[in-house]
Amino acid sequence: MSKSEYPKADNRKVLNPYSKDMKRLLKRKSYNAGARPSGHVISETGFLNDHGGAIGPNVLDLEGNAFPEALLKYSGTQWDAKYRAYCEEKELPAHPARMQSALSAFFIQFLTDEDDLVFDPFLGSNTTGAVAQELGRRWLGVEAKSEYIEGSKGRFEEIVERT
Ligand SMILES: C[S@@+](CC[C@H](N)C(=O)[O-])C[C@H]1O[C@@H](n2cnc3c(N)ncnc32)[C@H](O)[C@@H]1O
């Protein structure tokens, strides 16, 4: 589904730290190879390559990634606190369907490099833009409702208005 033959998607950017068992295995350099009841055959060396971490079982289980982990610890509440306070102060409606920032962070890190442009055509409270900026990407977005755009300013330290 990529636009190019060599897509940027790179799961090495979103790996979890290895478990203790995996670290031991990499040190030991031997593995219980052979056929499993499922019929899957594990090679002698298949699990002995150190890739620097493991692919997480779930997008939102990014233990090794300081950005999502810190956010998930607070279940998104801390992340949103400034935004919600800003909307309240300005008497703007807080967006009712804000995305979990960790989800945004996962895909931004997985699919883009620093300085790339991240585009969200349905910006809402602009979770995407705020996370993209935090991760050193540029961002661009479209949102139909002006009050959500106004409220999204609460996600940023500095706003530059251009006419
Ligand atoms: C599910 S919300 C996005 C929430 C966002 N991911 C966040 O974390 O806040 C979808 C947004 O798309 C906007 N929208 C719907 N149709 C649109 C359109 N045709 N052009 C621009 N924005 C649109 C809605 O106003 C709504 O705020």
The ligand as an ORCA input file, in Angstrom:
! r2SCAN-3c Opt
* xyz 0 1
  C     -12.449     12.201     15.289
  S     -12.184     13.902     15.157
  C     -10.426     13.970     15.206
  C      -9.911     14.016     16.602
  C      -8.423     14.198     16.644
  N      -7.723     13.021     16.180
  C      -7.980     14.530     18.069
  O      -7.186     13.798     18.662
  O      -8.461     15.536     18.593
  C     -12.514     14.283     13.478
  C     -12.534     15.762     13.178
  O     -12.664     15.926     11.776
  C     -13.411     17.100     11.520
  N     -13.944     16.988     10.161
  C     -14.945     16.215      9.728
  N     -15.122     16.356      8.404
  C     -14.197     17.265      7.991
  C     -13.864     17.809      6.731
  N     -14.520     17.468      5.636
  N     -12.839     18.676      6.673
  C     -12.158     19.011      7.785
  N     -12.420     18.520      9.016
  C     -13.434     17.653      9.118
  C     -14.456     17.113     12.612
  O     -14.919     18.451     12.872
  C     -13.692     16.518     13.806
  O     -13.184     17.529     14.663
*
